[in-house]
Amino acid sequence: MRVATWNVNSVKQRLPRLLPWLDQRRPDVVCLQETKLGDDAFAEVLGGELEARGYAFAAHGEGRWNGVAILSRVGLDDVVAGLPGGPGFPHQEARAVAATCDGVRVHSVYVPNGREPDSEHYHYKLAWLAALRDVVAAGPEAVLVCGDMNIAPTDDDVFDPDAYIGQTHVTPAERAALAELHAVGLRDVVRDRWPNERVFTYWDYRAGMFHKDLGMRIDLMLASAPVAERVQAAWVDRHARKGTGPSDHAPVIVDLDEAPDGDIGPVVPPPSARAPKRGSVKLPQSR
């Protein structure tokens, strides 16, 4: 079973990229984030195309922003939209959907950004992650949490820690909240596969960040032990970030039980760009 997660940054805008990618990579399960479509609009835009490719889907959206979905060719059972018991800002947002796909409980999540350290949205982010942890801890045992976590787990997951001083996504409290999610028995399967490499999933559109490989790894696949033990390949599809009209995120792909493209996939981290001298590059928003 091939499982992928991708923050598409608008399904409608990304349709010319998403459909060919589905045909090329042929994932069995796809978790999408930042769909930016209400449920009826999602079905109208994608329903026929997905049905033709053998996918059932569960979408949870609100239009204009947020929005998550799961596409599956291997079953889509016990769908739960939203995060039971989760906080809102002020109301619950469309940031989580879960379903059982071929015996694995799959969560597609779009964690709140946090905006600024110690802001109201930042504390909402921490509370949201605590609620996600509680949902995952309640079972079942075979689980995958996939999506845009809006947290780089360690300094190794950003191109330069100095560039992120004073920013969200890297603060101790956010990383502690993510570690508490890991502690319910989840493993970061991409980092397991590439323990010492520069592997990124997101690059700002501005200032040529992708071409300079100045990115961060915030899109994660977290697997419980029964699922992690089945992993044969785990990789970032950098090709999907290239070309015309890409998302600012690349898909993350994990193969369970067998690896049709080999044990490292067709895109091998690390990318060729060398790490910049520490402190030599500022984030575009800091300029």
C-alpha positions as YAML, in Angstrom:
chain: A
units: angstrom
residues:
- id: 1
  name: MET
  ca: [0.00, 0.00, 0.00]
- id: 2
  name: ARG
  ca: [1.37, 3.40, -1.01]
- id: 3
  name: VAL
  ca: [0.34, 6.29, 1.26]
- id: 4
  name: ALA
  ca: [1.04, 9.93, 0.48]
- id: 5
  name: THR
  ca: [0.44, 13.26, 2.18]
- id: 6
  name: TRP
  ca: [0.43, 16.61, 0.40]
- id: 7
  name: ASN
  ca: [-0.43, 20.16, 1.37]
- id: 8
  name: VAL
  ca: [-1.69, 21.25, -2.04]
- id: 9
  name: ASN
  ca: [-2.34, 24.90, -1.07]
- id: 10
  name: SER
  ca: [-5.71, 24.97, -2.93]
- id: 11
  name: VAL
  ca: [-7.09, 21.94, -4.73]
- id: 12
  name: LYS
  ca: [-8.68, 24.12, -7.38]
- id: 13
  name: GLN
  ca: [-5.40, 25.84, -8.28]
- id: 14
  name: ARG
  ca: [-3.42, 22.62, -8.06]
- id: 15
  name: LEU
  ca: [-5.74, 20.46, -10.17]
- id: 16
  name: PRO
  ca: [-3.45, 20.55, -13.26]
- id: 17
  name: ARG
  ca: [-0.67, 19.20, -11.01]
- id: 18
  name: LEU
  ca: [-2.67, 16.86, -8.75]
- id: 19
  name: LEU
  ca: [-4.40, 14.69, -11.36]
- id: 20
  name: PRO
  ca: [-1.26, 13.85, -13.39]
- id: 21
  name: TRP
  ca: [0.57, 13.20, -10.14]
- id: 22
  name: LEU
  ca: [-2.10, 10.68, -9.08]
- id: 23
  name: ASP
  ca: [-1.67, 8.93, -12.42]
- id: 24
  name: GLN
  ca: [2.11, 8.93, -12.17]
- id: 25
  name: ARG
  ca: [2.68, 7.92, -8.56]
- id: 26
  name: ARG
  ca: [-0.52, 5.87, -8.16]
- id: 27
  name: PRO
  ca: [-0.86, 6.17, -4.38]
- id: 28
  name: ASP
  ca: [-3.47, 3.96, -2.73]
- id: 29
  name: VAL
  ca: [-4.21, 6.49, 0.01]
- id: 30
  name: VAL
  ca: [-3.68, 10.25, -0.22]
- id: 31
  name: CYS
  ca: [-4.02, 12.74, 2.61]
- id: 32
  name: LEU
  ca: [-4.54, 16.30, 1.38]
- id: 33
  name: GLN
  ca: [-4.30, 19.52, 3.36]
- id: 34
  name: GLU
  ca: [-5.20, 23.14, 2.71]
- id: 35
  name: THR
  ca: [-7.77, 22.12, 0.12]
- id: 36
  name: LYS
  ca: [-9.54, 25.51, 0.49]
- id: 37
  name: LEU
  ca: [-12.87, 24.04, -0.67]
- id: 38
  name: GLY
  ca: [-16.14, 23.30, 1.07]
- id: 39
  name: ASP
  ca: [-17.34, 19.70, 0.88]
- id: 40
  name: ASP
  ca: [-19.83, 20.23, -1.95]
- id: 41
  name: ALA
  ca: [-17.30, 22.20, -3.97]
- id: 42
  name: PHE
  ca: [-14.65, 19.51, -3.41]
- id: 43
  name: ALA
  ca: [-17.03, 16.87, -4.77]
- id: 44
  name: GLU
  ca: [-17.93, 19.06, -7.73]
- id: 45
  name: VAL
  ca: [-14.32, 19.82, -8.65]
- id: 46
  name: LEU
  ca: [-12.78, 16.40, -8.00]
- id: 47
  name: GLY
  ca: [-15.52, 13.81, -7.57]
- id: 48
  name: GLY
  ca: [-15.73, 12.57, -11.16]
- id: 49
  name: GLU
  ca: [-11.97, 12.56, -11.66]
- id: 50
  name: LEU
  ca: [-11.41, 10.58, -8.47]
- id: 51
  name: GLU
  ca: [-14.17, 8.10, -9.23]
- id: 52
  name: ALA
  ca: [-12.66, 7.46, -12.65]
- id: 53
  name: ARG
  ca: [-9.38, 6.60, -10.92]
- id: 54
  name: GLY
  ca: [-11.01, 4.29, -8.38]
- id: 55
  name: TYR
  ca: [-10.81, 6.59, -5.38]
- id: 56
  name: ALA
  ca: [-13.42, 7.05, -2.70]
- id: 57
  name: PHE
  ca: [-12.93, 10.25, -0.72]
- id: 58
  name: ALA
  ca: [-13.76, 11.94, 2.54]
- id: 59
  name: ALA
  ca: [-13.45, 15.72, 2.56]
- id: 60
  name: HIS
  ca: [-13.79, 18.17, 5.42]
- id: 61
  name: GLY
  ca: [-13.56, 21.76, 4.26]
- id: 62
  name: GLU
  ca: [-14.86, 25.23, 4.82]
- id: 63
  name: GLY
  ca: [-13.92, 27.11, 1.65]
- id: 64
  name: ARG
  ca: [-11.27, 29.82, 1.18]
- id: 65
  name: TRP
  ca: [-8.87, 28.38, 3.75]
- id: 66
  name: ASN
  ca: [-7.98, 25.21, 5.69]
- id: 67
  name: GLY
  ca: [-9.63, 21.98, 4.51]
- id: 68
  name: VAL
  ca: [-8.45, 18.36, 4.58]
- id: 69
  name: ALA
  ca: [-9.31, 15.19, 2.70]
- id: 70
  name: ILE
  ca: [-8.49, 11.50, 2.39]
- id: 71
  name: LEU
  ca: [-8.58, 9.72, -0.97]
- id: 72
  name: SER
  ca: [-8.50, 5.91, -0.93]
- id: 73
  name: ARG
  ca: [-8.59, 3.00, -3.35]
- id: 74
  name: VAL
  ca: [-8.35, 0.44, -0.53]
- id: 75
  name: GLY
  ca: [-11.43, 1.23, 1.55]
- id: 76
  name: LEU
  ca: [-12.68, 4.26, 3.42]
- id: 77
  name: ASP
  ca: [-14.53, 3.30, 6.58]
- id: 78
  name: ASP
  ca: [-15.56, 4.92, 9.87]
- id: 79
  name: VAL
  ca: [-14.98, 8.46, 8.64]
- id: 80
  name: VAL
  ca: [-14.73, 11.13, 11.33]
- id: 81
  name: ALA
  ca: [-14.60, 14.78, 10.25]
- id: 82
  name: GLY
  ca: [-13.02, 17.20, 12.68]
- id: 83
  name: LEU
  ca: [-11.12, 16.60, 15.89]
- id: 84
  name: PRO
  ca: [-13.42, 15.29, 18.62]
- id: 85
  name: GLY
  ca: [-12.87, 17.30, 21.77]
- id: 86
  name: GLY
  ca: [-10.57, 19.70, 19.96]
- id: 87
  name: PRO
  ca: [-10.43, 23.46, 20.49]
- id: 88
  name: GLY
  ca: [-11.63, 26.13, 18.08]
- id: 89
  name: PHE
  ca: [-10.54, 29.60, 17.05]
- id: 90
  name: PRO
  ca: [-13.17, 30.43, 18.16]
- id: 91
  name: HIS
  ca: [-15.03, 27.57, 16.44]
- id: 92
  name: GLN
  ca: [-13.61, 24.25, 15.27]
- id: 93
  name: GLU
  ca: [-11.89, 24.60, 11.92]
- id: 94
  name: ALA
  ca: [-11.65, 22.06, 9.10]
- id: 95
  name: ARG
  ca: [-8.22, 20.74, 10.05]
- id: 96
  name: ALA
  ca: [-8.65, 16.99, 10.56]
- id: 97
  name: VAL
  ca: [-10.37, 14.02, 8.99]
- id: 98
  name: ALA
  ca: [-9.83, 10.34, 9.79]
- id: 99
  name: ALA
  ca: [-10.82, 7.07, 8.15]
- id: 100
  name: THR
  ca: [-9.83, 3.42, 8.19]
- id: 101
  name: CYS
  ca: [-8.11, 2.33, 4.97]
- id: 102
  name: ASP
  ca: [-7.25, -1.35, 4.57]
- id: 103
  name: GLY
  ca: [-7.05, -1.84, 8.33]
- id: 104
  name: VAL
  ca: [-5.01, 1.30, 9.09]
- id: 105
  name: ARG
  ca: [-6.54, 4.28, 10.85]
- id: 106
  name: VAL
  ca: [-5.41, 7.25, 8.77]
- id: 107
  name: HIS
  ca: [-5.53, 10.84, 10.02]
- id: 108
  name: SER
  ca: [-5.08, 13.73, 7.58]
- id: 109
  name: VAL
  ca: [-4.23, 16.80, 9.65]
- id: 110
  name: TYR
  ca: [-3.46, 20.45, 9.03]
- id: 111
  name: VAL
  ca: [-2.08, 21.74, 12.32]
- id: 112
  name: PRO
  ca: [-2.70, 25.44, 13.09]
- id: 113
  name: ASN
  ca: [0.19, 27.70, 12.08]
- id: 114
  name: GLY
  ca: [0.60, 29.50, 15.41]
- id: 115
  name: ARG
  ca: [1.34, 32.84, 13.71]
- id: 116
  name: GLU
  ca: [3.56, 34.38, 16.42]
- id: 117
  name: PRO
  ca: [5.09, 32.82, 19.53]
- id: 118
  name: ASP
  ca: [2.89, 33.29, 22.60]
- id: 119
  name: SER
  ca: [-0.04, 34.68, 20.56]
- id: 120
  name: GLU
  ca: [-3.60, 33.41, 21.03]
- id: 121
  name: HIS
  ca: [-3.22, 31.37, 17.85]
- id: 122
  name: TYR
  ca: [0.01, 29.88, 19.17]
- id: 123
  name: HIS
  ca: [-1.72, 28.64, 22.33]
- id: 124
  name: TYR
  ca: [-4.59, 27.35, 20.19]
- id: 125
  name: LYS
  ca: [-2.00, 25.37, 18.20]
- id: 126
  name: LEU
  ca: [-0.66, 23.74, 21.36]
- id: 127
  name: ALA
  ca: [-4.16, 22.90, 22.59]
- id: 128
  name: TRP
  ca: [-5.05, 21.47, 19.17]
- id: 129
  name: LEU
  ca: [-2.00, 19.20, 19.22]
- id: 130
  name: ALA
  ca: [-2.92, 17.99, 22.71]
- id: 131
  name: ALA
  ca: [-6.40, 17.09, 21.46]
- id: 132
  name: LEU
  ca: [-4.90, 15.24, 18.47]
- id: 133
  name: ARG
  ca: [-2.63, 13.30, 20.82]
- id: 134
  name: ASP
  ca: [-5.63, 12.22, 22.90]
- id: 135
  name: VAL
  ca: [-7.56, 11.06, 19.83]
- id: 136
  name: VAL
  ca: [-4.62, 9.02, 18.55]
- id: 137
  name: ALA
  ca: [-3.90, 7.58, 22.00]
- id: 138
  name: ALA
  ca: [-7.46, 6.26, 22.18]
- id: 139
  name: GLY
  ca: [-6.64, 3.81, 19.38]
- id: 140
  name: PRO
  ca: [-6.76, 1.74, 17.31]
- id: 141
  name: GLU
  ca: [-3.27, 0.27, 17.34]
- id: 142
  name: ALA
  ca: [-2.52, 0.50, 13.60]
- id: 143
  name: VAL
  ca: [-2.44, 4.22, 12.84]
- id: 144
  name: LEU
  ca: [-0.87, 6.77, 10.51]
- id: 145
  name: VAL
  ca: [-0.95, 10.49, 11.25]
- id: 146
  name: CYS
  ca: [-0.17, 12.34, 8.03]
- id: 147
  name: GLY
  ca: [-0.04, 15.98, 7.20]
- id: 148
  name: ASP
  ca: [1.29, 19.48, 7.58]
- id: 149
  name: MET
  ca: [2.32, 19.69, 11.21]
- id: 150
  name: ASN
  ca: [3.61, 23.27, 10.92]
- id: 151
  name: ILE
  ca: [6.48, 22.18, 13.19]
- id: 152
  name: ALA
  ca: [10.04, 21.26, 12.27]
- id: 153
  name: PRO
  ca: [10.84, 18.48, 14.78]
- id: 154
  name: THR
  ca: [14.51, 19.44, 15.28]
- id: 155
  name: ASP
  ca: [17.09, 21.95, 14.08]
- id: 156
  name: ASP
  ca: [18.13, 19.36, 11.49]
- id: 157
  name: ASP
  ca: [14.75, 19.91, 9.82]
- id: 158
  name: VAL
  ca: [15.37, 23.54, 8.84]
- id: 159
  name: PHE
  ca: [17.99, 24.90, 6.47]
- id: 160
  name: ASP
  ca: [19.46, 27.15, 9.17]
- id: 161
  name: PRO
  ca: [18.26, 27.33, 12.80]
- id: 162
  name: ASP
  ca: [19.55, 30.90, 13.10]
- id: 163
  name: ALA
  ca: [17.13, 32.05, 10.39]
- id: 164
  name: TYR
  ca: [14.16, 30.92, 12.50]
- id: 165
  name: ILE
  ca: [15.03, 32.60, 15.77]
- id: 166
  name: GLY
  ca: [11.89, 34.30, 17.06]
- id: 167
  name: GLN
  ca: [9.64, 32.41, 14.62]
- id: 168
  name: THR
  ca: [6.98, 29.78, 15.16]
- id: 169
  name: HIS
  ca: [7.43, 26.17, 13.97]
- id: 170
  name: VAL
  ca: [10.69, 25.73, 15.90]
- id: 171
  name: THR
  ca: [9.96, 26.83, 19.48]
- id: 172
  name: PRO
  ca: [10.54, 24.47, 22.40]
- id: 173
  name: ALA
  ca: [6.82, 24.37, 23.31]
- id: 174
  name: GLU
  ca: [5.77, 23.40, 19.78]
- id: 175
  name: ARG
  ca: [8.43, 20.72, 19.57]
- id: 176
  name: ALA
  ca: [7.44, 19.42, 22.99]
- id: 177
  name: ALA
  ca: [3.81, 19.16, 21.87]
- id: 178
  name: LEU
  ca: [4.91, 17.21, 18.80]
- id: 179
  name: ALA
  ca: [7.10, 14.98, 20.97]
- id: 180
  name: GLU
  ca: [4.07, 14.22, 23.16]
- id: 181
  name: LEU
  ca: [2.25, 13.05, 20.04]
- id: 182
  name: HIS
  ca: [5.22, 10.82, 19.19]
- id: 183
  name: ALA
  ca: [5.15, 9.49, 22.74]
- id: 184
  name: VAL
  ca: [1.82, 7.71, 22.24]
- id: 185
  name: GLY
  ca: [3.81, 5.28, 20.10]
- id: 186
  name: LEU
  ca: [4.39, 7.00, 16.77]
- id: 187
  name: ARG
  ca: [7.56, 7.00, 14.68]
- id: 188
  name: ASP
  ca: [8.67, 9.58, 12.13]
- id: 189
  name: VAL
  ca: [9.21, 7.13, 9.28]
- id: 190
  name: VAL
  ca: [10.94, 9.54, 6.89]
- id: 191
  name: ARG
  ca: [13.49, 10.52, 9.53]
- id: 192
  name: ASP
  ca: [13.89, 6.83, 10.41]
- id: 193
  name: ARG
  ca: [14.81, 6.18, 6.78]
- id: 194
  name: TRP
  ca: [17.05, 9.29, 6.43]
- id: 195
  name: PRO
  ca: [18.49, 9.87, 9.90]
- id: 196
  name: ASN
  ca: [21.39, 12.15, 9.00]
- id: 197
  name: GLU
  ca: [20.30, 13.92, 5.82]
- id: 198
  name: ARG
  ca: [18.93, 17.32, 4.85]
- id: 199
  name: VAL
  ca: [15.35, 16.47, 3.89]
- id: 200
  name: PHE
  ca: [12.81, 19.26, 3.41]
- id: 201
  name: THR
  ca: [9.13, 19.29, 2.39]
- id: 202
  name: TYR
  ca: [8.31, 23.03, 2.29]
- id: 203
  name: TRP
  ca: [10.01, 25.97, 0.59]
- id: 204
  name: ASP
  ca: [8.71, 29.55, 0.60]
- id: 205
  name: TYR
  ca: [7.60, 30.76, -2.83]
- id: 206
  name: ARG
  ca: [9.63, 33.93, -2.39]
- id: 207
  name: ALA
  ca: [13.32, 34.65, -2.97]
- id: 208
  name: GLY
  ca: [14.01, 31.45, -4.91]
- id: 209
  name: MET
  ca: [13.98, 29.39, -1.73]
- id: 210
  name: PHE
  ca: [13.22, 26.10, -3.51]
- id: 211
  name: HIS
  ca: [15.96, 26.50, -6.11]
- id: 212
  name: LYS
  ca: [18.41, 27.33, -3.34]
- id: 213
  name: ASP
  ca: [17.03, 24.44, -1.26]
- id: 214
  name: LEU
  ca: [16.35, 26.70, 1.72]
- id: 215
  name: GLY
  ca: [13.45, 24.80, 3.20]
- id: 216
  name: MET
  ca: [12.08, 23.05, 6.22]
- id: 217
  name: ARG
  ca: [10.55, 19.64, 6.96]
- id: 218
  name: ILE
  ca: [7.09, 20.18, 8.40]
- id: 219
  name: ASP
  ca: [5.04, 17.59, 6.47]
- id: 220
  name: LEU
  ca: [5.31, 14.35, 8.41]
- id: 221
  name: MET
  ca: [4.18, 10.73, 8.32]
- id: 222
  name: LEU
  ca: [3.92, 9.40, 11.85]
- id: 223
  name: ALA
  ca: [3.25, 5.67, 12.16]
- id: 224
  name: SER
  ca: [2.50, 3.36, 15.07]
- id: 225
  name: ALA
  ca: [4.78, 0.35, 15.43]
- id: 226
  name: PRO
  ca: [2.58, -2.15, 13.51]
- id: 227
  name: VAL
  ca: [2.56, 0.24, 10.53]
- id: 228
  name: ALA
  ca: [6.15, 1.47, 10.83]
- id: 229
  name: GLU
  ca: [7.39, -2.12, 10.72]
- id: 230
  name: ARG
  ca: [5.76, -2.48, 7.30]
- id: 231
  name: VAL
  ca: [7.56, 0.53, 5.77]
- id: 232
  name: GLN
  ca: [9.70, -0.40, 2.76]
- id: 233
  name: ALA
  ca: [10.34, 3.11, 1.40]
- id: 234
  name: ALA
  ca: [9.83, 6.68, 2.62]
- id: 235
  name: TRP
  ca: [10.70, 9.71, 0.52]
- id: 236
  name: VAL
  ca: [9.87, 13.27, -0.51]
- id: 237
  name: ASP
  ca: [8.64, 13.73, -4.08]
- id: 238
  name: ARG
  ca: [10.62, 16.86, -4.93]
- id: 239
  name: HIS
  ca: [9.60, 16.62, -8.60]
- id: 240
  name: ALA
  ca: [6.09, 17.70, -7.62]
- id: 241
  name: ARG
  ca: [7.52, 20.99, -6.28]
- id: 242
  name: LYS
  ca: [9.17, 21.82, -9.61]
- id: 243
  name: GLY
  ca: [7.76, 23.38, -12.76]
- id: 244
  name: THR
  ca: [4.76, 25.63, -13.32]
- id: 245
  name: GLY
  ca: [2.17, 26.32, -10.65]
- id: 246
  name: PRO
  ca: [3.40, 24.05, -7.83]
- id: 247
  name: SER
  ca: [2.31, 24.02, -4.23]
- id: 248
  name: ASP
  ca: [4.91, 25.36, -1.82]
- id: 249
  name: HIS
  ca: [4.95, 21.87, -0.27]
- id: 250
  name: ALA
  ca: [6.14, 18.60, -1.80]
- id: 251
  name: PRO
  ca: [4.32, 15.30, -1.26]
- id: 252
  name: VAL
  ca: [5.69, 12.75, 1.18]
- id: 253
  name: ILE
  ca: [5.30, 9.12, 0.09]
- id: 254
  name: VAL
  ca: [5.55, 5.95, 2.17]
- id: 255
  name: ASP
  ca: [5.34, 2.43, 0.77]
- id: 256
  name: LEU
  ca: [4.10, -0.36, 3.01]
- id: 257
  name: ASP
  ca: [4.93, -4.06, 2.46]
- id: 258
  name: GLU
  ca: [6.48, -3.53, -0.98]
- id: 259
  name: ALA
  ca: [8.29, -0.71, -2.73]
- id: 260
  name: PRO
  ca: [7.38, -0.56, -6.44]
- id: 261
  name: ASP
  ca: [9.98, 2.14, -7.15]
- id: 262
  name: GLY
  ca: [12.70, 0.59, -5.03]
- id: 263
  name: ASP
  ca: [13.52, 1.03, -1.36]
- id: 264
  name: ILE
  ca: [14.46, 4.68, -1.75]
- id: 265
  name: GLY
  ca: [11.88, 5.80, -4.27]
- id: 266
  name: PRO
  ca: [12.69, 7.70, -7.46]
- id: 267
  name: VAL
  ca: [13.62, 10.86, -5.54]
- id: 268
  name: VAL
  ca: [16.56, 10.34, -3.22]
- id: 269
  name: PRO
  ca: [17.23, 12.73, -0.35]
- id: 270
  name: PRO
  ca: [19.34, 14.65, 0.28]
- id: 271
  name: PRO
  ca: [19.05, 17.16, -2.57]
- id: 272
  name: SER
  ca: [22.27, 18.34, -4.16]
- id: 273
  name: ALA
  ca: [22.35, 21.85, -2.69]
- id: 274
  name: ARG
  ca: [24.88, 22.36, 0.07]
- id: 275
  name: ALA
  ca: [23.86, 23.87, 3.38]
- id: 276
  name: PRO
  ca: [24.46, 27.64, 3.57]
- id: 277
  name: LYS
  ca: [26.80, 29.12, 6.11]
- id: 278
  name: ARG
  ca: [24.92, 29.40, 9.37]
- id: 279
  name: GLY
  ca: [23.41, 32.84, 9.86]
- id: 280
  name: SER
  ca: [24.07, 33.93, 6.27]
- id: 281
  name: VAL
  ca: [20.46, 33.73, 4.99]
- id: 282
  name: LYS
  ca: [17.38, 35.46, 6.32]
- id: 283
  name: LEU
  ca: [13.80, 34.35, 5.80]
- id: 284
  name: PRO
  ca: [11.95, 36.38, 3.13]
- id: 285
  name: GLN
  ca: [9.53, 37.82, 5.71]
- id: 286
  name: SER
  ca: [12.47, 39.03, 7.79]
- id: 287
  name: ARG
  ca: [14.00, 41.11, 5.00]
...
